[in-house]
């Protein structure tokens, strides 16, 4: 069985965005396997800026995308299964590519991996819904450079 083309296309489009001065964003389907700030998840989706200027230590492997970024001034480690990436696009032009969400590969002998994708429960999280969320005007996640 050959490997998926998805991680290769994500890496290529990320490079294309960067080379052309665009900001690469990804749309991710959030499940139990994703480690993202739940307070920014809406309808089981999160949009993330993956420009080198917005995140630290970006790594796009064949199975996982990982990096660190600041959300509301707090550094967070992000882990996303490549199969959960729904699209990658340039913020400035909207050009990019969409993908189908893929079920995680079943690991032989690994009881921890779930063979089905399930929506996360309790979107928004009780801790992240205070005054901080009312101060945002759009509700869409964003990353910014803090000097």
C-alpha positions as CSV (number, residue, x, y, z in Angstrom):
1,X,0.0,0.0,0.0
2,X,1.4,3.4,-0.9
3,X,1.4,6.3,1.5
4,X,-1.1,9.2,1.4
5,X,-0.3,12.2,-0.8
6,X,-2.0,14.5,1.7
7,X,1.0,15.4,3.8
8,X,3.1,16.0,0.7
9,X,0.4,18.3,-0.7
10,X,0.1,20.2,2.6
11,X,3.9,20.7,2.7
12,X,4.0,21.8,-0.9
13,X,1.1,24.3,-0.5
14,X,2.7,25.6,2.7
15,X,5.9,26.2,0.8
16,X,4.0,27.8,-2.1
17,X,2.3,30.2,0.3
18,X,5.5,31.1,2.0
19,X,7.4,31.6,-1.2
20,X,4.7,34.0,-2.6
21,X,4.5,36.1,0.6
22,X,1.0,34.6,1.6
23,X,-0.1,33.4,5.0
24,X,-0.9,29.7,5.1
25,X,-3.9,28.7,7.1
26,X,-5.3,25.2,7.8
27,X,-8.8,24.1,8.7
28,X,-8.8,21.1,11.1
29,X,-11.6,18.7,12.1
30,X,-11.2,18.5,15.8
31,X,-11.5,15.0,17.5
32,X,-10.1,13.4,20.6
33,X,-6.8,12.9,18.7
34,X,-6.2,16.6,18.1
35,X,-4.5,18.8,20.7
36,X,-5.7,22.3,20.0
37,X,-7.1,25.1,22.2
38,X,-10.7,23.9,22.6
39,X,-12.0,27.4,23.4
40,X,-11.4,28.3,19.7
41,X,-13.2,25.3,18.3
42,X,-16.4,26.0,16.5
43,X,-18.6,23.3,15.0
44,X,-15.7,20.8,15.6
45,X,-13.5,22.9,13.3
46,X,-10.6,25.2,14.0
47,X,-8.7,27.5,11.6
48,X,-5.0,27.9,12.4
49,X,-2.3,30.2,11.0
50,X,0.7,28.0,10.3
51,X,3.1,30.7,8.9
52,X,6.6,30.5,10.3
53,X,6.1,34.0,11.8
54,X,3.0,32.8,13.8
55,X,4.2,29.5,15.1
56,X,7.4,28.0,16.5
57,X,8.9,24.6,15.6
58,X,6.4,23.8,12.8
59,X,6.8,20.2,11.7
60,X,4.6,18.6,9.0
61,X,5.3,14.9,9.1
62,X,3.4,12.2,7.2
63,X,1.2,11.5,10.2
64,X,1.2,14.6,12.4
65,X,1.4,18.4,12.2
66,X,2.9,19.9,15.3
67,X,4.0,23.4,16.5
68,X,3.8,25.8,19.4
69,X,1.8,29.0,19.2
70,X,0.4,31.7,21.4
71,X,-3.4,31.9,22.0
72,X,-4.4,34.9,24.0
73,X,-0.8,35.3,25.1
74,X,-0.5,31.8,26.4
75,X,1.9,29.4,24.6
76,X,0.3,26.1,23.6
77,X,1.6,23.0,21.9
78,X,-0.5,21.9,19.0
79,X,-0.8,18.4,17.6
80,X,-2.9,17.6,14.6
81,X,-3.3,14.2,12.8
82,X,-2.7,14.9,9.1
83,X,-5.9,13.0,8.4
84,X,-7.9,15.7,10.2
85,X,-6.7,18.5,8.0
86,X,-9.7,19.7,5.9
87,X,-7.9,22.3,3.8
88,X,-4.9,24.5,3.5
89,X,-5.2,28.0,1.9
90,X,-3.6,31.4,1.5
91,X,-5.4,33.9,3.6
92,X,-4.7,36.7,1.1
93,X,-6.1,35.0,-2.0
94,X,-8.1,32.1,-0.7
95,X,-6.2,29.8,-3.0
96,X,-5.5,26.3,-1.7
97,X,-6.8,22.8,-1.6
98,X,-9.5,20.9,0.3
99,X,-9.2,17.4,1.6
100,X,-11.5,14.7,3.0
101,X,-11.1,13.9,6.7
102,X,-9.5,10.5,7.0
103,X,-9.9,7.9,9.8
104,X,-6.8,7.4,11.7
105,X,-4.8,4.2,10.7
106,X,-5.5,1.3,13.0
107,X,-2.3,0.4,14.9
108,X,-1.8,-3.3,15.4
109,X,-1.9,-4.0,19.1
110,X,-2.5,-0.4,20.1
111,X,-5.7,-0.2,22.1
112,X,-5.4,3.5,22.6
113,X,-6.1,4.5,19.0
114,X,-9.7,5.0,18.1
115,X,-10.8,3.6,14.7
116,X,-13.5,6.2,14.2
117,X,-13.6,10.0,14.2
118,X,-15.9,11.4,16.8
119,X,-16.7,15.0,17.5
120,X,-15.3,16.5,20.7
121,X,-17.7,17.2,23.5
122,X,-18.1,20.4,25.3
123,X,-16.8,22.7,22.6
124,X,-15.7,26.1,23.9
125,X,-14.8,24.7,27.4
126,X,-16.0,26.3,30.5
127,X,-12.7,27.8,31.4
128,X,-12.3,29.7,28.1
129,X,-15.7,31.3,27.9
130,X,-15.4,34.2,30.4
131,X,-14.6,37.8,29.6
132,X,-11.8,36.8,27.3
133,X,-14.2,35.5,24.6
134,X,-16.5,38.5,24.8
135,X,-13.6,40.8,24.0
136,X,-13.0,39.2,20.6
137,X,-15.0,40.7,17.8
138,X,-15.2,37.8,15.4
139,X,-14.8,34.6,17.4
140,X,-12.4,33.3,14.7
141,X,-9.0,32.2,16.0
142,X,-6.0,34.3,15.1
143,X,-2.4,34.3,15.8
144,X,-0.2,37.4,16.1
145,X,3.4,38.2,16.7
146,X,4.0,39.6,20.2
147,X,7.3,41.5,20.5
